[in-house]
Amino acid sequence: MSKWHEPSDDCLICRGSQEIVIGVRERGPYEQLHDYTRVLFCAACDVGELRTFSYDGFVVFGEEDDVMVWSSVLSASDVSRLRSDFACPSPLNHECECAQHIRAYDTSVKANKTRLPEHGPGRHSPAGRTTVTVTVTDGLAEFC
């Protein structure tokens, strides 16, 4: 994977490192494919993020971007809710197929996220990002 296709979990506000709180799902990294959905937290900014990254090296030129990133802000209280109420003992295990990881993935797909530009200053900007919240339904944390 070339440098241009490397994922970045840097904070969109301060560009510092973020902690991975939940590894919702991931495929790869492979030479031609890497995608993931993660919950991240920046302690410096006291803000969380639901981030989906996709690199598809099989995309035909001009069809769509080979790298796409979607992002939505999570409040610090929602990140705390995930830390305490995520009903899986291995929240970083993105390969887990438990009911909690499945619910988190299913609801993350439906959550309203902002697509970020691949290049330029807008790539690392909080401007215009959507916000999602976390609720617990039937004992499972979900995004809405």
Buried (B, 14 or more C-beta within 10 A) or exposed (E): BEEEBEBBBBBBBBEEEBEBBBBBBBEBBEEBBBBBBBBBBBEEBEBBBBBBBBBBBEBEEEEEBBBBBBBBBBBBEBBBBBBEBBBBEEBEBBEBEBEBBBBBBBBBEEBEBBEBEBEEEEEBEBEEBEBBBBEBEEEBBBBE
